[in-house]
Amino acid sequence: MSDDSITLAPRHNGKIGVLYCGVTREGFIAVAGDPRNIEDGEEILFGRSGIKAIRKGSEYTFSRI
């Protein structure tokens, strides 16, 4: 794990710098207070915070772009 990327499982959270990233439940994530549903294999860009989220099964990777 680096400052630019974290991988989380459901019901876990972490930070990239000062930005909160979390997986509330399977298929539901939040970045810096912005909640979203995410399907398996989907990639979501959170433009306001500059974070990209990718879901692969039960692994959710959040990366600074």
PDBQT receptor file of N, H, CA, C and O in Angstrom, charges set to zero:
ATOM      1  N   MET A   1       0.847  -1.179   0.000  1.00  0.00    +0.000 N 
ATOM      2  CA  MET A   1       0.000   0.000   0.000  1.00  0.00    +0.000 C 
ATOM      3  C   MET A   1       0.891   1.240   0.000  1.00  0.00    +0.000 C 
ATOM      4  O   MET A   1       1.869   1.336   0.741  1.00  0.00    +0.000 OA
ATOM      5  N   SER A   2       0.512   2.184  -0.860  1.00  0.00    +0.000 N 
ATOM      6  H   SER A   2      -0.282   2.107  -1.462  1.00  0.00    +0.000 HD
ATOM      7  CA  SER A   2       1.266   3.435  -0.921  1.00  0.00    +0.000 C 
ATOM      8  C   SER A   2       0.325   4.582  -0.600  1.00  0.00    +0.000 C 
ATOM      9  O   SER A   2      -0.866   4.369  -0.373  1.00  0.00    +0.000 OA
ATOM     10  N   ASP A   3       0.852   5.790  -0.581  1.00  0.00    +0.000 N 
ATOM     11  H   ASP A   3       1.819   5.963  -0.765  1.00  0.00    +0.000 HD
ATOM     12  CA  ASP A   3       0.019   6.974  -0.353  1.00  0.00    +0.000 C 
ATOM     13  C   ASP A   3      -0.907   7.259  -1.535  1.00  0.00    +0.000 C 
ATOM     14  O   ASP A   3      -1.861   8.024  -1.400  1.00  0.00    +0.000 OA
ATOM     15  N   ASP A   4      -0.636   6.655  -2.681  1.00  0.00    +0.000 N 
ATOM     16  H   ASP A   4       0.139   6.033  -2.791  1.00  0.00    +0.000 HD
ATOM     17  CA  ASP A   4      -1.406   6.938  -3.884  1.00  0.00    +0.000 C 
ATOM     18  C   ASP A   4      -2.456   5.888  -4.214  1.00  0.00    +0.000 C 
ATOM     19  O   ASP A   4      -3.210   6.065  -5.171  1.00  0.00    +0.000 OA
ATOM     20  N   SER A   5      -2.530   4.794  -3.447  1.00  0.00    +0.000 N 
ATOM     21  H   SER A   5      -1.918   4.651  -2.670  1.00  0.00    +0.000 HD
ATOM     22  CA  SER A   5      -3.444   3.711  -3.764  1.00  0.00    +0.000 C 
ATOM     23  C   SER A   5      -3.729   2.863  -2.529  1.00  0.00    +0.000 C 
ATOM     24  O   SER A   5      -2.841   2.626  -1.710  1.00  0.00    +0.000 OA
ATOM     25  N   ILE A   6      -4.981   2.406  -2.402  1.00  0.00    +0.000 N 
ATOM     26  H   ILE A   6      -5.702   2.598  -3.068  1.00  0.00    +0.000 HD
ATOM     27  CA  ILE A   6      -5.338   1.449  -1.346  1.00  0.00    +0.000 C 
ATOM     28  C   ILE A   6      -6.321   0.435  -1.925  1.00  0.00    +0.000 C 
ATOM     29  O   ILE A   6      -7.109   0.754  -2.815  1.00  0.00    +0.000 OA
ATOM     30  N   THR A   7      -6.263  -0.786  -1.408  1.00  0.00    +0.000 N 
ATOM     31  H   THR A   7      -5.623  -1.045  -0.685  1.00  0.00    +0.000 HD
ATOM     32  CA  THR A   7      -7.202  -1.837  -1.787  1.00  0.00    +0.000 C 
ATOM     33  C   THR A   7      -7.961  -2.232  -0.537  1.00  0.00    +0.000 C 
ATOM     34  O   THR A   7      -7.368  -2.540   0.497  1.00  0.00    +0.000 OA
ATOM     35  N   LEU A   8      -9.295  -2.217  -0.647  1.00  0.00    +0.000 N 
ATOM     36  H   LEU A   8      -9.776  -1.966  -1.487  1.00  0.00    +0.000 HD
ATOM     37  CA  LEU A   8     -10.147  -2.483   0.503  1.00  0.00    +0.000 C 
ATOM     38  C   LEU A   8     -11.146  -3.594   0.206  1.00  0.00    +0.000 C 
ATOM     39  O   LEU A   8     -11.458  -3.871  -0.952  1.00  0.00    +0.000 OA
ATOM     40  N   ALA A   9     -11.637  -4.218   1.252  1.00  0.00    +0.000 N 
ATOM     41  H   ALA A   9     -11.383  -3.993   2.193  1.00  0.00    +0.000 HD
ATOM     42  CA  ALA A   9     -12.711  -5.210   1.188  1.00  0.00    +0.000 C 
ATOM     43  C   ALA A   9     -13.968  -4.561   1.763  1.00  0.00    +0.000 C 
ATOM     44  O   ALA A   9     -13.882  -3.515   2.405  1.00  0.00    +0.000 OA
ATOM     45  N   PRO A  10     -15.134  -5.167   1.541  1.00  0.00    +0.000 N 
ATOM     46  CA  PRO A  10     -16.365  -4.614   2.113  1.00  0.00    +0.000 C 
ATOM     47  C   PRO A  10     -16.262  -4.399   3.629  1.00  0.00    +0.000 C 
ATOM     48  O   PRO A  10     -15.644  -5.187   4.344  1.00  0.00    +0.000 OA
ATOM     49  N   ARG A  11     -16.879  -3.320   4.092  1.00  0.00    +0.000 N 
ATOM     50  H   ARG A  11     -17.381  -2.679   3.511  1.00  0.00    +0.000 HD
ATOM     51  CA  ARG A  11     -16.912  -2.888   5.482  1.00  0.00    +0.000 C 
ATOM     52  C   ARG A  11     -15.543  -2.446   6.010  1.00  0.00    +0.000 C 
ATOM     53  O   ARG A  11     -15.262  -2.552   7.204  1.00  0.00    +0.000 OA
ATOM     54  N   HIS A  12     -14.697  -1.948   5.101  1.00  0.00    +0.000 N 
ATOM     55  H   HIS A  12     -14.925  -1.861   4.131  1.00  0.00    +0.000 HD
ATOM     56  CA  HIS A  12     -13.401  -1.396   5.484  1.00  0.00    +0.000 C 
ATOM     57  C   HIS A  12     -13.257  -0.005   4.862  1.00  0.00    +0.000 C 
ATOM     58  O   HIS A  12     -13.923   0.330   3.883  1.00  0.00    +0.000 OA
ATOM     59  N   ASN A  13     -12.377   0.786   5.453  1.00  0.00    +0.000 N 
ATOM     60  H   ASN A  13     -11.836   0.514   6.248  1.00  0.00    +0.000 HD
ATOM     61  CA  ASN A  13     -12.124   2.119   4.923  1.00  0.00    +0.000 C 
ATOM     62  C   ASN A  13     -10.674   2.497   5.147  1.00  0.00    +0.000 C 
ATOM     63  O   ASN A  13      -9.951   1.845   5.900  1.00  0.00    +0.000 OA
ATOM     64  N   GLY A  14     -10.267   3.554   4.483  1.00  0.00    +0.000 N 
ATOM     65  H   GLY A  14     -10.854   4.084   3.871  1.00  0.00    +0.000 HD
ATOM     66  CA  GLY A  14      -8.910   4.042   4.603  1.00  0.00    +0.000 C 
ATOM     67  C   GLY A  14      -8.822   5.442   4.034  1.00  0.00    +0.000 C 
ATOM     68  O   GLY A  14      -9.836   6.066   3.721  1.00  0.00    +0.000 OA
ATOM     69  N   LYS A  15      -7.603   5.925   3.904  1.00  0.00    +0.000 N 
ATOM     70  H   LYS A  15      -6.780   5.417   4.158  1.00  0.00    +0.000 HD
ATOM     71  CA  LYS A  15      -7.386   7.268   3.381  1.00  0.00    +0.000 C 
ATOM     72  C   LYS A  15      -6.291   7.263   2.336  1.00  0.00    +0.000 C 
ATOM     73  O   LYS A  15      -5.318   6.513   2.422  1.00  0.00    +0.000 OA
ATOM     74  N   ILE A  16      -6.476   8.118   1.350  1.00  0.00    +0.000 N 
ATOM     75  H   ILE A  16      -7.266   8.727   1.281  1.00  0.00    +0.000 HD
ATOM     76  CA  ILE A  16      -5.409   8.463   0.409  1.00  0.00    +0.000 C 
ATOM     77  C   ILE A  16      -5.134   9.926   0.697  1.00  0.00    +0.000 C 
ATOM     78  O   ILE A  16      -5.938  10.798   0.366  1.00  0.00    +0.000 OA
ATOM     79  N   GLY A  17      -4.012  10.186   1.306  1.00  0.00    +0.000 N 
ATOM     80  H   GLY A  17      -3.359   9.478   1.576  1.00  0.00    +0.000 HD
ATOM     81  CA  GLY A  17      -3.738  11.540   1.794  1.00  0.00    +0.000 C 
ATOM     82  C   GLY A  17      -4.765  11.886   2.854  1.00  0.00    +0.000 C 
ATOM     83  O   GLY A  17      -4.861  11.193   3.867  1.00  0.00    +0.000 OA
ATOM     84  N   VAL A  18      -5.532  12.941   2.641  1.00  0.00    +0.000 N 
ATOM     85  H   VAL A  18      -5.454  13.503   1.817  1.00  0.00    +0.000 HD
ATOM     86  CA  VAL A  18      -6.571  13.338   3.598  1.00  0.00    +0.000 C 
ATOM     87  C   VAL A  18      -7.957  12.882   3.148  1.00  0.00    +0.000 C 
ATOM     88  O   VAL A  18      -8.946  13.146   3.832  1.00  0.00    +0.000 OA
ATOM     89  N   LEU A  19      -8.037  12.198   1.999  1.00  0.00    +0.000 N 
ATOM     90  H   LEU A  19      -7.233  11.984   1.444  1.00  0.00    +0.000 HD
ATOM     91  CA  LEU A  19      -9.329  11.799   1.433  1.00  0.00    +0.000 C 
ATOM     92  C   LEU A  19      -9.762  10.427   1.955  1.00  0.00    +0.000 C 
ATOM     93  O   LEU A  19      -9.028   9.445   1.846  1.00  0.00    +0.000 OA
ATOM     94  N   TYR A  20     -10.961  10.384   2.519  1.00  0.00    +0.000 N 
ATOM     95  H   TYR A  20     -11.557  11.182   2.607  1.00  0.00    +0.000 HD
ATOM     96  CA  TYR A  20     -11.544   9.150   3.015  1.00  0.00    +0.000 C 
ATOM     97  C   TYR A  20     -12.067   8.309   1.852  1.00  0.00    +0.000 C 
ATOM     98  O   TYR A  20     -12.736   8.833   0.962  1.00  0.00    +0.000 OA
ATOM     99  N   CYS A  21     -11.768   7.020   1.854  1.00  0.00    +0.000 N 
ATOM    100  H   CYS A  21     -11.224   6.595   2.578  1.00  0.00    +0.000 HD
ATOM    101  CA  CYS A  21     -12.295   6.063   0.884  1.00  0.00    +0.000 C 
ATOM    102  C   CYS A  21     -12.861   4.889   1.671  1.00  0.00    +0.000 C 
ATOM    103  O   CYS A  21     -12.214   4.400   2.597  1.00  0.00    +0.000 OA
ATOM    104  N   GLY A  22     -14.049   4.434   1.321  1.00  0.00    +0.000 N 
ATOM    105  H   GLY A  22     -14.575   4.832   0.569  1.00  0.00    +0.000 HD
ATOM    106  CA  GLY A  22     -14.636   3.339   2.070  1.00  0.00    +0.000 C 
ATOM    107  C   GLY A  22     -15.539   2.465   1.224  1.00  0.00    +0.000 C 
ATOM    108  O   GLY A  22     -16.108   2.898   0.222  1.00  0.00    +0.000 OA
ATOM    109  N   VAL A  23     -15.655   1.203   1.666  1.00  0.00    +0.000 N 
ATOM    110  H   VAL A  23     -15.193   0.851   2.480  1.00  0.00    +0.000 HD
ATOM    111  CA  VAL A  23     -16.572   0.242   1.068  1.00  0.00    +0.000 C 
ATOM    112  C   VAL A  23     -17.594  -0.080   2.147  1.00  0.00    +0.000 C 
ATOM    113  O   VAL A  23     -17.334  -0.885   3.041  1.00  0.00    +0.000 OA
ATOM    114  N   THR A  24     -18.751   0.550   2.059  1.00  0.00    +0.000 N 
ATOM    115  H   THR A  24     -18.963   1.205   1.333  1.00  0.00    +0.000 HD
ATOM    116  CA  THR A  24     -19.785   0.393   3.076  1.00  0.00    +0.000 C 
ATOM    117  C   THR A  24     -20.317  -1.029   3.095  1.00  0.00    +0.000 C 
ATOM    118  O   THR A  24     -20.433  -1.651   4.152  1.00  0.00    +0.000 OA
ATOM    119  N   ARG A  25     -20.638  -1.534   1.911  1.00  0.00    +0.000 N 
ATOM    120  H   ARG A  25     -20.544  -1.029   1.053  1.00  0.00    +0.000 HD
ATOM    121  CA  ARG A  25     -21.115  -2.908   1.746  1.00  0.00    +0.000 C 
ATOM    122  C   ARG A  25     -20.771  -3.331   0.320  1.00  0.00    +0.000 C 
ATOM    123  O   ARG A  25     -20.352  -2.504  -0.491  1.00  0.00    +0.000 OA
ATOM    124  N   GLU A  26     -20.946  -4.598   0.017  1.00  0.00    +0.000 N 
ATOM    125  H   GLU A  26     -21.286  -5.270   0.675  1.00  0.00    +0.000 HD
ATOM    126  CA  GLU A  26     -20.643  -5.103  -1.322  1.00  0.00    +0.000 C 
ATOM    127  C   GLU A  26     -21.362  -4.252  -2.371  1.00  0.00    +0.000 C 
ATOM    128  O   GLU A  26     -22.589  -4.154  -2.367  1.00  0.00    +0.000 OA
ATOM    129  N   GLY A  27     -20.587  -3.639  -3.267  1.00  0.00    +0.000 N 
ATOM    130  H   GLY A  27     -19.590  -3.719  -3.270  1.00  0.00    +0.000 HD
ATOM    131  CA  GLY A  27     -21.155  -2.855  -4.358  1.00  0.00    +0.000 C 
ATOM    132  C   GLY A  27     -21.480  -1.412  -4.035  1.00  0.00    +0.000 C 
ATOM    133  O   GLY A  27     -22.081  -0.725  -4.860  1.00  0.00    +0.000 OA
ATOM    134  N   PHE A  28     -21.099  -0.926  -2.850  1.00  0.00    +0.000 N 
ATOM    135  H   PHE A  28     -20.611  -1.484  -2.180  1.00  0.00    +0.000 HD
ATOM    136  CA  PHE A  28     -21.403   0.460  -2.474  1.00  0.00    +0.000 C 
ATOM    137  C   PHE A  28     -20.171   1.085  -1.835  1.00  0.00    +0.000 C 
ATOM    138  O   PHE A  28     -19.678   0.604  -0.815  1.00  0.00    +0.000 OA
ATOM    139  N   ILE A  29     -19.674   2.172  -2.450  1.00  0.00    +0.000 N 
ATOM    140  H   ILE A  29     -20.075   2.562  -3.278  1.00  0.00    +0.000 HD
ATOM    141  CA  ILE A  29     -18.449   2.826  -1.998  1.00  0.00    +0.000 C 
ATOM    142  C   ILE A  29     -18.691   4.315  -1.778  1.00  0.00    +0.000 C 
ATOM    143  O   ILE A  29     -19.707   4.867  -2.200  1.00  0.00    +0.000 OA
ATOM    144  N   ALA A  30     -17.739   4.946  -1.110  1.00  0.00    +0.000 N 
ATOM    145  H   ALA A  30     -16.913   4.498  -0.767  1.00  0.00    +0.000 HD
ATOM    146  CA  ALA A  30     -17.770   6.400  -0.939  1.00  0.00    +0.000 C 
ATOM    147  C   ALA A  30     -16.351   6.931  -0.970  1.00  0.00    +0.000 C 
ATOM    148  O   ALA A  30     -15.426   6.316  -0.439  1.00  0.00    +0.000 OA
ATOM    149  N   VAL A  31     -16.195   8.090  -1.603  1.00  0.00    +0.000 N 
ATOM    150  H   VAL A  31     -16.946   8.590  -2.034  1.00  0.00    +0.000 HD
ATOM    151  CA  VAL A  31     -14.915   8.796  -1.635  1.00  0.00    +0.000 C 
ATOM    152  C   VAL A  31     -15.183  10.242  -1.265  1.00  0.00    +0.000 C 
ATOM    153  O   VAL A  31     -15.961  10.929  -1.927  1.00  0.00    +0.000 OA
ATOM    154  N   ALA A  32     -14.542  10.693  -0.214  1.00  0.00    +0.000 N 
ATOM    155  H   ALA A  32     -13.911  10.135   0.324  1.00  0.00    +0.000 HD
ATOM    156  CA  ALA A  32     -14.668  12.083   0.242  1.00  0.00    +0.000 C 
ATOM    157  C   ALA A  32     -16.138  12.505   0.366  1.00  0.00    +0.000 C 
ATOM    158  O   ALA A  32     -16.512  13.610  -0.028  1.00  0.00    +0.000 OA
ATOM    159  N   GLY A  33     -16.962  11.610   0.918  1.00  0.00    +0.000 N 
ATOM    160  H   GLY A  33     -16.658  10.713   1.238  1.00  0.00    +0.000 HD
ATOM    161  CA  GLY A  33     -18.367  11.916   1.143  1.00  0.00    +0.000 C 
ATOM    162  C   GLY A  33     -19.264  11.757  -0.071  1.00  0.00    +0.000 C 
ATOM    163  O   GLY A  33     -20.451  12.074   0.004  1.00  0.00    +0.000 OA
ATOM    164  N   ASP A  34     -18.735  11.276  -1.185  1.00  0.00    +0.000 N 
ATOM    165  H   ASP A  34     -17.771  11.018  -1.246  1.00  0.00    +0.000 HD
ATOM    166  CA  ASP A  34     -19.505  11.084  -2.421  1.00  0.00    +0.000 C 
ATOM    167  C   ASP A  34     -19.818   9.589  -2.578  1.00  0.00    +0.000 C 
ATOM    168  O   ASP A  34     -18.942   8.833  -2.998  1.00  0.00    +0.000 OA
ATOM    169  N   PRO A  35     -21.043   9.139  -2.254  1.00  0.00    +0.000 N 
ATOM    170  CA  PRO A  35     -21.374   7.712  -2.326  1.00  0.00    +0.000 C 
ATOM    171  C   PRO A  35     -21.778   7.283  -3.742  1.00  0.00    +0.000 C 
ATOM    172  O   PRO A  35     -22.385   8.049  -4.490  1.00  0.00    +0.000 OA
ATOM    173  N   ARG A  36     -21.425   6.041  -4.089  1.00  0.00    +0.000 N 
ATOM    174  H   ARG A  36     -20.932   5.419  -3.482  1.00  0.00    +0.000 HD
ATOM    175  CA  ARG A  36     -21.773   5.499  -5.412  1.00  0.00    +0.000 C 
ATOM    176  C   ARG A  36     -21.955   3.984  -5.321  1.00  0.00    +0.000 C 
ATOM    177  O   ARG A  36     -21.323   3.315  -4.504  1.00  0.00    +0.000 OA
ATOM    178  N   ASN A  37     -22.826   3.464  -6.174  1.00  0.00    +0.000 N 
ATOM    179  H   ASN A  37     -23.339   4.008  -6.838  1.00  0.00    +0.000 HD
ATOM    180  CA  ASN A  37     -22.908   2.027  -6.413  1.00  0.00    +0.000 C 
ATOM    181  C   ASN A  37     -21.859   1.691  -7.462  1.00  0.00    +0.000 C 
ATOM    182  O   ASN A  37     -21.608   2.482  -8.370  1.00  0.00    +0.000 OA
ATOM    183  N   ILE A  38     -21.241   0.509  -7.336  1.00  0.00    +0.000 N 
ATOM    184  H   ILE A  38     -21.445  -0.134  -6.598  1.00  0.00    +0.000 HD
ATOM    185  CA  ILE A  38     -20.224   0.084  -8.308  1.00  0.00    +0.000 C 
ATOM    186  C   ILE A  38     -20.406  -1.401  -8.593  1.00  0.00    +0.000 C 
ATOM    187  O   ILE A  38     -20.481  -2.217  -7.675  1.00  0.00    +0.000 OA
ATOM    188  N   GLU A  39     -20.476  -1.739  -9.873  1.00  0.00    +0.000 N 
ATOM    189  H   GLU A  39     -20.415  -1.077 -10.619  1.00  0.00    +0.000 HD
ATOM    190  CA  GLU A  39     -20.633  -3.129 -10.309  1.00  0.00    +0.000 C 
ATOM    191  C   GLU A  39     -19.265  -3.793 -10.441  1.00  0.00    +0.000 C 
ATOM    192  O   GLU A  39     -18.248  -3.114 -10.579  1.00  0.00    +0.000 OA
ATOM    193  N   ASP A  40     -19.250  -5.118 -10.396  1.00  0.00    +0.000 N 
ATOM    194  H   ASP A  40     -20.076  -5.670 -10.284  1.00  0.00    +0.000 HD
ATOM    195  CA  ASP A  40     -18.013  -5.869 -10.584  1.00  0.00    +0.000 C 
ATOM    196  C   ASP A  40     -17.430  -5.528 -11.952  1.00  0.00    +0.000 C 
ATOM    197  O   ASP A  40     -18.141  -5.568 -12.956  1.00  0.00    +0.000 OA
ATOM    198  N   GLY A  41     -16.153  -5.196 -11.998  1.00  0.00    +0.000 N 
ATOM    199  H   GLY A  41     -15.575  -5.164 -11.182  1.00  0.00    +0.000 HD
ATOM    200  CA  GLY A  41     -15.466  -4.834 -13.232  1.00  0.00    +0.000 C 
ATOM    201  C   GLY A  41     -15.600  -3.368 -13.615  1.00  0.00    +0.000 C 
ATOM    202  O   GLY A  41     -14.985  -2.923 -14.585  1.00  0.00    +0.000 OA
ATOM    203  N   GLU A  42     -16.391  -2.619 -12.871  1.00  0.00    +0.000 N 
ATOM    204  H   GLU A  42     -16.891  -2.980 -12.084  1.00  0.00    +0.000 HD
ATOM    205  CA  GLU A  42     -16.612  -1.211 -13.177  1.00  0.00    +0.000 C 
ATOM    206  C   GLU A  42     -15.489  -0.328 -12.630  1.00  0.00    +0.000 C 
ATOM    207  O   GLU A  42     -14.852  -0.650 -11.627  1.00  0.00    +0.000 OA
ATOM    208  N   GLU A  43     -15.269   0.779 -13.309  1.00  0.00    +0.000 N 
ATOM    209  H   GLU A  43     -15.787   1.041 -14.124  1.00  0.00    +0.000 HD
ATOM    210  CA  GLU A  43     -14.296   1.792 -12.887  1.00  0.00    +0.000 C 
ATOM    211  C   GLU A  43     -15.043   3.121 -12.790  1.00  0.00    +0.000 C 
ATOM    212  O   GLU A  43     -15.765   3.501 -13.712  1.00  0.00    +0.000 OA
ATOM    213  N   ILE A  44     -14.869   3.823 -11.673  1.00  0.00    +0.000 N 
ATOM    214  H   ILE A  44     -14.282   3.514 -10.924  1.00  0.00    +0.000 HD
ATOM    215  CA  ILE A  44     -15.539   5.107 -11.466  1.00  0.00    +0.000 C 
ATOM    216  C   ILE A  44     -14.493   6.172 -11.168  1.00  0.00    +0.000 C 
ATOM    217  O   ILE A  44     -13.584   5.960 -10.365  1.00  0.00    +0.000 OA
ATOM    218  N   LEU A  45     -14.632   7.311 -11.819  1.00  0.00    +0.000 N 
ATOM    219  H   LEU A  45     -15.370   7.483 -12.471  1.00  0.00    +0.000 HD
ATOM    220  CA  LEU A  45     -13.758   8.454 -11.562  1.00  0.00    +0.000 C 
ATOM    221  C   LEU A  45     -14.506   9.462 -10.696  1.00  0.00    +0.000 C 
ATOM    222  O   LEU A  45     -15.593   9.918 -11.051  1.00  0.00    +0.000 OA
ATOM    223  N   PHE A  46     -13.920   9.795  -9.582  1.00  0.00    +0.000 N 
ATOM    224  H   PHE A  46     -13.037   9.425  -9.294  1.00  0.00    +0.000 HD
ATOM    225  CA  PHE A  46     -14.446  10.844  -8.710  1.00  0.00    +0.000 C 
ATOM    226  C   PHE A  46     -13.663  12.110  -9.055  1.00  0.00    +0.000 C 
ATOM    227  O   PHE A  46     -12.597  12.369  -8.496  1.00  0.00    +0.000 OA
ATOM    228  N   GLY A  47     -14.207  12.887  -9.978  1.00  0.00    +0.000 N 
ATOM    229  H   GLY A  47     -15.073  12.676 -10.432  1.00  0.00    +0.000 HD
ATOM    230  CA  GLY A  47     -13.503  14.046 -10.514  1.00  0.00    +0.000 C 
ATOM    231  C   GLY A  47     -13.194  15.122  -9.498  1.00  0.00    +0.000 C 
ATOM    232  O   GLY A  47     -12.137  15.751  -9.557  1.00  0.00    +0.000 OA
ATOM    233  N   ARG A  48     -14.105  15.339  -8.566  1.00  0.00    +0.000 N 
ATOM    234  H   ARG A  48     -14.964  14.828  -8.518  1.00  0.00    +0.000 HD
ATOM    235  CA  ARG A  48     -13.920  16.395  -7.556  1.00  0.00    +0.000 C 
ATOM    236  C   ARG A  48     -12.702  16.114  -6.672  1.00  0.00    +0.000 C 
ATOM    237  O   ARG A  48     -11.973  17.030  -6.292  1.00  0.00    +0.000 OA
ATOM    238  N   SER A  49     -12.493  14.837  -6.352  1.00  0.00    +0.000 N 
ATOM    239  H   SER A  49     -13.085  14.092  -6.661  1.00  0.00    +0.000 HD
ATOM    240  CA  SER A  49     -11.387  14.495  -5.458  1.00  0.00    +0.000 C 
ATOM    241  C   SER A  49     -10.171  13.928  -6.188  1.00  0.00    +0.000 C 
ATOM    242  O   SER A  49      -9.110  13.768  -5.585  1.00  0.00    +0.000 OA
ATOM    243  N   GLY A  50     -10.315  13.620  -7.486  1.00  0.00    +0.000 N 
ATOM    244  H   GLY A  50     -11.177  13.750  -7.975  1.00  0.00    +0.000 HD
ATOM    245  CA  GLY A  50      -9.180  13.071  -8.241  1.00  0.00    +0.000 C 
ATOM    246  C   GLY A  50      -8.842  11.642  -7.863  1.00  0.00    +0.000 C 
ATOM    247  O   GLY A  50      -7.675  11.250  -7.878  1.00  0.00    +0.000 OA
ATOM    248  N   ILE A  51      -9.874  10.851  -7.519  1.00  0.00    +0.000 N 
ATOM    249  H   ILE A  51     -10.822  11.169  -7.506  1.00  0.00    +0.000 HD
ATOM    250  CA  ILE A  51      -9.686   9.452  -7.139  1.00  0.00    +0.000 C 
ATOM    251  C   ILE A  51     -10.422   8.565  -8.131  1.00  0.00    +0.000 C 
ATOM    252  O   ILE A  51     -11.547   8.864  -8.532  1.00  0.00    +0.000 OA
ATOM    253  N   LYS A  52      -9.775   7.468  -8.525  1.00  0.00    +0.000 N 
ATOM    254  H   LYS A  52      -8.861   7.226  -8.200  1.00  0.00    +0.000 HD
ATOM    255  CA  LYS A  52     -10.375   6.464  -9.397  1.00  0.00    +0.000 C 
ATOM    256  C   LYS A  52     -10.607   5.212  -8.561  1.00  0.00    +0.000 C 
ATOM    257  O   LYS A  52      -9.718   4.780  -7.827  1.00  0.00    +0.000 OA
ATOM    258  N   ALA A  53     -11.805   4.624  -8.669  1.00  0.00    +0.000 N 
ATOM    259  H   ALA A  53     -12.527   4.975  -9.265  1.00  0.00    +0.000 HD
ATOM    260  CA  ALA A  53     -12.131   3.387  -7.952  1.00  0.00    +0.000 C 
ATOM    261  C   ALA A  53     -12.393   2.283  -8.966  1.00  0.00    +0.000 C 
ATOM    262  O   ALA A  53     -13.081   2.492  -9.965  1.00  0.00    +0.000 OA
ATOM    263  N   ILE A  54     -11.840   1.107  -8.698  1.00  0.00    +0.000 N 
ATOM    264  H   ILE A  54     -11.281   0.937  -7.887  1.00  0.00    +0.000 HD
ATOM    265  CA  ILE A  54     -12.032  -0.063  -9.557  1.00  0.00    +0.000 C 
ATOM    266  C   ILE A  54     -12.459  -1.231  -8.679  1.00  0.00    +0.000 C 
ATOM    267  O   ILE A  54     -11.856  -1.490  -7.637  1.00  0.00    +0.000 OA
ATOM    268  N   ARG A  55     -13.503  -1.932  -9.109  1.00  0.00    +0.000 N 
ATOM    269  H   ARG A  55     -13.992  -1.722  -9.956  1.00  0.00    +0.000 HD
ATOM    270  CA  ARG A  55     -13.963  -3.115  -8.374  1.00  0.00    +0.000 C 
ATOM    271  C   ARG A  55     -13.628  -4.365  -9.163  1.00  0.00    +0.000 C 
ATOM    272  O   ARG A  55     -13.943  -4.471 -10.348  1.00  0.00    +0.000 OA
ATOM    273  N   LYS A  56     -12.978  -5.320  -8.485  1.00  0.00    +0.000 N 
ATOM    274  H   LYS A  56     -12.721  -5.233  -7.522  1.00  0.00    +0.000 HD
ATOM    275  CA  LYS A  56     -12.702  -6.642  -9.039  1.00  0.00    +0.000 C 
ATOM    276  C   LYS A  56     -13.166  -7.644  -7.996  1.00  0.00    +0.000 C 
ATOM    277  O   LYS A  56     -12.434  -7.963  -7.059  1.00  0.00    +0.000 OA
ATOM    278  N   GLY A  57     -14.399  -8.145  -8.166  1.00  0.00    +0.000 N 
ATOM    279  H   GLY A  57     -14.994  -7.887  -8.927  1.00  0.00    +0.000 HD
ATOM    280  CA  GLY A  57     -14.964  -9.064  -7.180  1.00  0.00    +0.000 C 
ATOM    281  C   GLY A  57     -15.182  -8.333  -5.875  1.00  0.00    +0.000 C 
ATOM    282  O   GLY A  57     -15.894  -7.329  -5.828  1.00  0.00    +0.000 OA
ATOM    283  N   SER A  58     -14.566  -8.838  -4.806  1.00  0.00    +0.000 N 
ATOM    284  H   SER A  58     -13.988  -9.654  -4.844  1.00  0.00    +0.000 HD
ATOM    285  CA  SER A  58     -14.698  -8.209  -3.491  1.00  0.00    +0.000 C 
ATOM    286  C   SER A  58     -13.495  -7.352  -3.135  1.00  0.00    +0.000 C 
ATOM    287  O   SER A  58     -13.307  -6.997  -1.972  1.00  0.00    +0.000 OA
ATOM    288  N   GLU A  59     -12.673  -7.016  -4.137  1.00  0.00    +0.000 N 
ATOM    289  H   GLU A  59     -12.826  -7.305  -5.082  1.00  0.00    +0.000 HD
ATOM    290  CA  GLU A  59     -11.546  -6.106  -3.937  1.00  0.00    +0.000 C 
ATOM    291  C   GLU A  59     -11.862  -4.776  -4.605  1.00  0.00    +0.000 C 
ATOM    292  O   GLU A  59     -12.254  -4.729  -5.770  1.00  0.00    +0.000 OA
ATOM    293  N   TYR A  60     -11.688  -3.713  -3.861  1.00  0.00    +0.000 N 
ATOM    294  H   TYR A  60     -11.369  -3.751  -2.914  1.00  0.00    +0.000 HD
ATOM    295  CA  TYR A  60     -11.969  -2.364  -4.339  1.00  0.00    +0.000 C 
ATOM    296  C   TYR A  60     -10.678  -1.570  -4.229  1.00  0.00    +0.000 C 
ATOM    297  O   TYR A  60     -10.152  -1.383  -3.132  1.00  0.00    +0.000 OA
ATOM    298  N   THR A  61     -10.165  -1.104  -5.361  1.00  0.00    +0.000 N 
ATOM    299  H   THR A  61     -10.592  -1.256  -6.252  1.00  0.00    +0.000 HD
ATOM    300  CA  THR A  61      -8.912  -0.353  -5.376  1.00  0.00    +0.000 C 
ATOM    301  C   THR A  61      -9.202   1.106  -5.662  1.00  0.00    +0.000 C 
ATOM    302  O   THR A  61      -9.884   1.443  -6.630  1.00  0.00    +0.000 OA
ATOM    303  N   PHE A  62      -8.677   1.960  -4.811  1.00  0.00    +0.000 N 
ATOM    304  H   PHE A  62      -8.123   1.686  -4.025  1.00  0.00    +0.000 HD
ATOM    305  CA  PHE A  62      -8.828   3.404  -4.945  1.00  0.00    +0.000 C 
ATOM    306  C   PHE A  62      -7.441   3.964  -5.241  1.00  0.00    +0.000 C 
ATOM    307  O   PHE A  62      -6.477   3.654  -4.541  1.00  0.00    +0.000 OA
ATOM    308  N   SER A  63      -7.345   4.797  -6.290  1.00  0.00    +0.000 N 
ATOM    309  H   SER A  63      -8.128   5.049  -6.859  1.00  0.00    +0.000 HD
ATOM    310  CA  SER A  63      -6.049   5.350  -6.699  1.00  0.00    +0.000 C 
ATOM    311  C   SER A  63      -6.175   6.832  -6.995  1.00  0.00    +0.000 C 
ATOM    312  O   SER A  63      -7.184   7.301  -7.521  1.00  0.00    +0.000 OA
ATOM    313  N   ARG A  64      -5.125   7.552  -6.643  1.00  0.00    +0.000 N 
ATOM    314  H   ARG A  64      -4.305   7.170  -6.215  1.00  0.00    +0.000 HD
ATOM    315  CA  ARG A  64      -5.050   8.976  -6.993  1.00  0.00    +0.000 C 
ATOM    316  C   ARG A  64      -4.707   9.064  -8.471  1.00  0.00    +0.000 C 
ATOM    317  O   ARG A  64      -3.848   8.331  -8.961  1.00  0.00    +0.000 OA
ATOM    318  N   ILE A  65      -5.386   9.971  -9.186  1.00  0.00    +0.000 N 
ATOM    319  H   ILE A  65      -6.083  10.567  -8.788  1.00  0.00    +0.000 HD
ATOM    320  CA  ILE A  65      -5.084  10.118 -10.621  1.00  0.00    +0.000 C 
ATOM    321  C   ILE A  65      -4.326  11.401 -10.872  1.00  0.00    +0.000 C 
ATOM    322  O   ILE A  65      -3.982  11.702 -12.015  1.00  0.00    +0.000 OA
TER     323      ILE A  65
